[in-house]
Amino acid sequence: MRRLRVASSLLFLSGFLLLYYTYYLASPIYLTFAIFNMGLGYGVGVENRTAIKVALIYAGVTFFFSLLFLIAGNPMALVEVAISFFIIHDILSYIKVVIQEEEAEEEPERSSENEVDGE
């Protein structure tokens, strides 16, 4: 099972949406964020820890501001709110699984150290 598939796919989708905004509004700022989203999507897909941390922070900030736009009355912000929410959910569940795996690996080491100390 490949982990972080949803977050990686949604980051690429968000990048493609920003590419559409770049074309529609002719703004280079959207192009910058489109490339940034696609880069984060690739980094998250290969499970780079730095990219995962940056993507989590970026999705949190995007979620917050998109939620503000939604509250202000922009119904199109609902798409970005949903995308950011699912990115955050996927990354947090990945972090939970990784922590459980690391704790499971450390547990046999601790028990073997206790046996050596007891003898």
Rosetta constraint file for C-alpha pairs under 8 A:
AtomPair CA 3 CA 45 HARMONIC 7.96 0.50
AtomPair CA 3 CA 94 HARMONIC 7.03 0.50
AtomPair CA 4 CA 8 HARMONIC 6.10 0.50
AtomPair CA 4 CA 44 HARMONIC 6.86 0.50
AtomPair CA 4 CA 45 HARMONIC 6.32 0.50
AtomPair CA 4 CA 47 HARMONIC 7.66 0.50
AtomPair CA 4 CA 90 HARMONIC 6.30 0.50
AtomPair CA 4 CA 91 HARMONIC 6.68 0.50
AtomPair CA 4 CA 94 HARMONIC 6.77 0.50
AtomPair CA 5 CA 9 HARMONIC 6.06 0.50
AtomPair CA 5 CA 45 HARMONIC 6.64 0.50
AtomPair CA 6 CA 10 HARMONIC 6.02 0.50
AtomPair CA 6 CA 86 HARMONIC 7.64 0.50
AtomPair CA 6 CA 87 HARMONIC 6.98 0.50
AtomPair CA 6 CA 90 HARMONIC 6.59 0.50
AtomPair CA 7 CA 11 HARMONIC 6.08 0.50
AtomPair CA 7 CA 41 HARMONIC 7.27 0.50
AtomPair CA 7 CA 44 HARMONIC 7.33 0.50
AtomPair CA 7 CA 45 HARMONIC 7.96 0.50
AtomPair CA 7 CA 86 HARMONIC 7.06 0.50
AtomPair CA 7 CA 87 HARMONIC 4.55 0.50
AtomPair CA 7 CA 88 HARMONIC 7.70 0.50
AtomPair CA 7 CA 90 HARMONIC 5.87 0.50
AtomPair CA 7 CA 91 HARMONIC 6.78 0.50
AtomPair CA 8 CA 12 HARMONIC 6.38 0.50
AtomPair CA 8 CA 40 HARMONIC 7.72 0.50
AtomPair CA 8 CA 41 HARMONIC 4.42 0.50
AtomPair CA 8 CA 42 HARMONIC 6.69 0.50
AtomPair CA 8 CA 44 HARMONIC 5.74 0.50
AtomPair CA 8 CA 45 HARMONIC 5.27 0.50
AtomPair CA 8 CA 87 HARMONIC 7.99 0.50
AtomPair CA 9 CA 13 HARMONIC 6.15 0.50
AtomPair CA 9 CA 41 HARMONIC 6.83 0.50
AtomPair CA 10 CA 14 HARMONIC 6.01 0.50
AtomPair CA 10 CA 41 HARMONIC 7.69 0.50
AtomPair CA 10 CA 83 HARMONIC 6.32 0.50
AtomPair CA 10 CA 86 HARMONIC 8.00 0.50
AtomPair CA 10 CA 87 HARMONIC 6.72 0.50
AtomPair CA 11 CA 15 HARMONIC 6.17 0.50
AtomPair CA 11 CA 37 HARMONIC 5.55 0.50
AtomPair CA 11 CA 38 HARMONIC 6.25 0.50
AtomPair CA 11 CA 40 HARMONIC 6.91 0.50
AtomPair CA 11 CA 41 HARMONIC 4.91 0.50
AtomPair CA 11 CA 87 HARMONIC 7.57 0.50
AtomPair CA 12 CA 16 HARMONIC 6.26 0.50
AtomPair CA 12 CA 37 HARMONIC 6.38 0.50
AtomPair CA 12 CA 38 HARMONIC 5.04 0.50
AtomPair CA 12 CA 41 HARMONIC 5.56 0.50
AtomPair CA 13 CA 17 HARMONIC 6.25 0.50
AtomPair CA 14 CA 18 HARMONIC 6.23 0.50
AtomPair CA 14 CA 34 HARMONIC 7.37 0.50
AtomPair CA 14 CA 37 HARMONIC 6.75 0.50
AtomPair CA 14 CA 80 HARMONIC 7.76 0.50
AtomPair CA 14 CA 83 HARMONIC 7.53 0.50
AtomPair CA 15 CA 19 HARMONIC 6.20 0.50
AtomPair CA 15 CA 33 HARMONIC 7.22 0.50
AtomPair CA 15 CA 34 HARMONIC 4.18 0.50
AtomPair CA 15 CA 35 HARMONIC 6.67 0.50
AtomPair CA 15 CA 36 HARMONIC 7.67 0.50
AtomPair CA 15 CA 37 HARMONIC 5.04 0.50
AtomPair CA 15 CA 38 HARMONIC 5.50 0.50
AtomPair CA 16 CA 20 HARMONIC 6.33 0.50
AtomPair CA 16 CA 34 HARMONIC 6.70 0.50
AtomPair CA 17 CA 21 HARMONIC 6.43 0.50
AtomPair CA 17 CA 34 HARMONIC 7.79 0.50
AtomPair CA 18 CA 22 HARMONIC 6.11 0.50
AtomPair CA 18 CA 30 HARMONIC 5.64 0.50
AtomPair CA 18 CA 31 HARMONIC 6.76 0.50
AtomPair CA 18 CA 33 HARMONIC 7.03 0.50
AtomPair CA 18 CA 34 HARMONIC 5.11 0.50
AtomPair CA 19 CA 23 HARMONIC 6.31 0.50
AtomPair CA 19 CA 30 HARMONIC 6.80 0.50
AtomPair CA 19 CA 31 HARMONIC 6.02 0.50
AtomPair CA 19 CA 34 HARMONIC 5.80 0.50
AtomPair CA 20 CA 24 HARMONIC 6.01 0.50
AtomPair CA 21 CA 25 HARMONIC 5.69 0.50
AtomPair CA 21 CA 26 HARMONIC 7.54 0.50
AtomPair CA 21 CA 27 HARMONIC 7.70 0.50
AtomPair CA 21 CA 30 HARMONIC 6.51 0.50
AtomPair CA 22 CA 26 HARMONIC 5.12 0.50
AtomPair CA 22 CA 27 HARMONIC 5.20 0.50
AtomPair CA 22 CA 28 HARMONIC 6.46 0.50
AtomPair CA 22 CA 29 HARMONIC 7.69 0.50
AtomPair CA 22 CA 30 HARMONIC 5.17 0.50
AtomPair CA 22 CA 31 HARMONIC 5.63 0.50
AtomPair CA 23 CA 27 HARMONIC 7.51 0.50
AtomPair CA 27 CA 31 HARMONIC 7.10 0.50
AtomPair CA 28 CA 32 HARMONIC 6.41 0.50
AtomPair CA 29 CA 33 HARMONIC 6.56 0.50
AtomPair CA 30 CA 34 HARMONIC 6.02 0.50
AtomPair CA 31 CA 35 HARMONIC 6.22 0.50
AtomPair CA 32 CA 36 HARMONIC 6.20 0.50
AtomPair CA 33 CA 37 HARMONIC 5.99 0.50
AtomPair CA 34 CA 38 HARMONIC 6.25 0.50
AtomPair CA 35 CA 39 HARMONIC 6.05 0.50
AtomPair CA 36 CA 40 HARMONIC 6.15 0.50
AtomPair CA 37 CA 41 HARMONIC 6.04 0.50
AtomPair CA 38 CA 42 HARMONIC 6.25 0.50
AtomPair CA 39 CA 43 HARMONIC 6.19 0.50
AtomPair CA 40 CA 44 HARMONIC 5.92 0.50
AtomPair CA 40 CA 51 HARMONIC 5.88 0.50
AtomPair CA 40 CA 52 HARMONIC 7.71 0.50
AtomPair CA 40 CA 54 HARMONIC 7.80 0.50
AtomPair CA 40 CA 55 HARMONIC 6.20 0.50
AtomPair CA 41 CA 45 HARMONIC 6.01 0.50
AtomPair CA 42 CA 46 HARMONIC 6.42 0.50
AtomPair CA 43 CA 47 HARMONIC 6.22 0.50
AtomPair CA 43 CA 48 HARMONIC 5.39 0.50
AtomPair CA 43 CA 51 HARMONIC 5.22 0.50
AtomPair CA 43 CA 52 HARMONIC 7.17 0.50
AtomPair CA 44 CA 48 HARMONIC 5.87 0.50
AtomPair CA 44 CA 49 HARMONIC 7.77 0.50
AtomPair CA 44 CA 51 HARMONIC 5.74 0.50
AtomPair CA 44 CA 52 HARMONIC 5.35 0.50
AtomPair CA 44 CA 55 HARMONIC 7.56 0.50
AtomPair CA 47 CA 51 HARMONIC 7.64 0.50
AtomPair CA 47 CA 52 HARMONIC 6.93 0.50
AtomPair CA 48 CA 52 HARMONIC 6.21 0.50
AtomPair CA 49 CA 53 HARMONIC 6.27 0.50
AtomPair CA 50 CA 54 HARMONIC 6.20 0.50
AtomPair CA 51 CA 55 HARMONIC 5.88 0.50
AtomPair CA 52 CA 56 HARMONIC 6.08 0.50
AtomPair CA 52 CA 91 HARMONIC 7.26 0.50
AtomPair CA 53 CA 57 HARMONIC 6.36 0.50
AtomPair CA 54 CA 58 HARMONIC 5.95 0.50
AtomPair CA 55 CA 59 HARMONIC 5.84 0.50
AtomPair CA 56 CA 60 HARMONIC 6.13 0.50
AtomPair CA 56 CA 87 HARMONIC 7.59 0.50
AtomPair CA 56 CA 88 HARMONIC 6.00 0.50
AtomPair CA 56 CA 91 HARMONIC 6.78 0.50
AtomPair CA 57 CA 61 HARMONIC 6.27 0.50
AtomPair CA 58 CA 62 HARMONIC 6.06 0.50
AtomPair CA 59 CA 63 HARMONIC 5.87 0.50
AtomPair CA 59 CA 84 HARMONIC 5.13 0.50
AtomPair CA 59 CA 85 HARMONIC 7.58 0.50
AtomPair CA 59 CA 87 HARMONIC 6.70 0.50
AtomPair CA 59 CA 88 HARMONIC 6.32 0.50
AtomPair CA 60 CA 64 HARMONIC 6.20 0.50
AtomPair CA 60 CA 84 HARMONIC 7.01 0.50
AtomPair CA 60 CA 88 HARMONIC 6.95 0.50
AtomPair CA 61 CA 65 HARMONIC 6.29 0.50
AtomPair CA 62 CA 66 HARMONIC 5.85 0.50
AtomPair CA 62 CA 80 HARMONIC 7.74 0.50
AtomPair CA 62 CA 81 HARMONIC 7.63 0.50
AtomPair CA 62 CA 84 HARMONIC 6.59 0.50
AtomPair CA 63 CA 67 HARMONIC 5.94 0.50
AtomPair CA 63 CA 80 HARMONIC 7.22 0.50
AtomPair CA 63 CA 81 HARMONIC 5.27 0.50
AtomPair CA 63 CA 84 HARMONIC 5.29 0.50
AtomPair CA 63 CA 85 HARMONIC 6.60 0.50
AtomPair CA 64 CA 68 HARMONIC 6.37 0.50
AtomPair CA 65 CA 69 HARMONIC 6.31 0.50
AtomPair CA 66 CA 70 HARMONIC 6.12 0.50
AtomPair CA 66 CA 77 HARMONIC 5.54 0.50
AtomPair CA 66 CA 78 HARMONIC 7.41 0.50
AtomPair CA 66 CA 80 HARMONIC 6.32 0.50
AtomPair CA 66 CA 81 HARMONIC 5.58 0.50
AtomPair CA 67 CA 71 HARMONIC 6.14 0.50
AtomPair CA 67 CA 77 HARMONIC 7.16 0.50
AtomPair CA 67 CA 78 HARMONIC 7.62 0.50
AtomPair CA 67 CA 81 HARMONIC 6.14 0.50
AtomPair CA 68 CA 72 HARMONIC 6.12 0.50
AtomPair CA 69 CA 73 HARMONIC 6.49 0.50
AtomPair CA 69 CA 74 HARMONIC 5.61 0.50
AtomPair CA 69 CA 77 HARMONIC 6.19 0.50
AtomPair CA 70 CA 74 HARMONIC 4.89 0.50
AtomPair CA 70 CA 75 HARMONIC 5.77 0.50
AtomPair CA 70 CA 76 HARMONIC 7.56 0.50
AtomPair CA 70 CA 77 HARMONIC 5.35 0.50
AtomPair CA 70 CA 78 HARMONIC 6.33 0.50
AtomPair CA 74 CA 78 HARMONIC 7.96 0.50
AtomPair CA 76 CA 80 HARMONIC 7.77 0.50
AtomPair CA 77 CA 81 HARMONIC 6.19 0.50
AtomPair CA 78 CA 82 HARMONIC 6.12 0.50
AtomPair CA 79 CA 83 HARMONIC 6.22 0.50
AtomPair CA 80 CA 84 HARMONIC 6.01 0.50
AtomPair CA 81 CA 85 HARMONIC 6.03 0.50
AtomPair CA 82 CA 86 HARMONIC 6.23 0.50
AtomPair CA 83 CA 87 HARMONIC 6.23 0.50
AtomPair CA 84 CA 88 HARMONIC 6.16 0.50
AtomPair CA 85 CA 89 HARMONIC 6.12 0.50
AtomPair CA 86 CA 90 HARMONIC 6.05 0.50
AtomPair CA 87 CA 91 HARMONIC 6.20 0.50
AtomPair CA 88 CA 92 HARMONIC 6.06 0.50
AtomPair CA 89 CA 93 HARMONIC 6.15 0.50
AtomPair CA 90 CA 94 HARMONIC 6.16 0.50
AtomPair CA 91 CA 95 HARMONIC 6.20 0.50
AtomPair CA 92 CA 96 HARMONIC 6.25 0.50
AtomPair CA 93 CA 97 HARMONIC 6.33 0.50
AtomPair CA 94 CA 98 HARMONIC 6.19 0.50
AtomPair CA 95 CA 99 HARMONIC 6.13 0.50
AtomPair CA 96 CA 100 HARMONIC 6.31 0.50
AtomPair CA 97 CA 101 HARMONIC 6.22 0.50
AtomPair CA 98 CA 102 HARMONIC 6.17 0.50
AtomPair CA 99 CA 103 HARMONIC 6.14 0.50
AtomPair CA 100 CA 104 HARMONIC 6.14 0.50
AtomPair CA 101 CA 105 HARMONIC 6.29 0.50
AtomPair CA 102 CA 106 HARMONIC 6.26 0.50
AtomPair CA 103 CA 107 HARMONIC 6.15 0.50
AtomPair CA 104 CA 108 HARMONIC 7.39 0.50
AtomPair CA 105 CA 109 HARMONIC 7.23 0.50
AtomPair CA 106 CA 110 HARMONIC 6.32 0.50
AtomPair CA 107 CA 111 HARMONIC 6.38 0.50
AtomPair CA 108 CA 112 HARMONIC 6.17 0.50
AtomPair CA 109 CA 113 HARMONIC 6.21 0.50
AtomPair CA 110 CA 114 HARMONIC 6.24 0.50
AtomPair CA 111 CA 115 HARMONIC 6.33 0.50
AtomPair CA 112 CA 116 HARMONIC 6.37 0.50
AtomPair CA 113 CA 117 HARMONIC 6.22 0.50
AtomPair CA 114 CA 118 HARMONIC 6.07 0.50
AtomPair CA 115 CA 119 HARMONIC 6.54 0.50
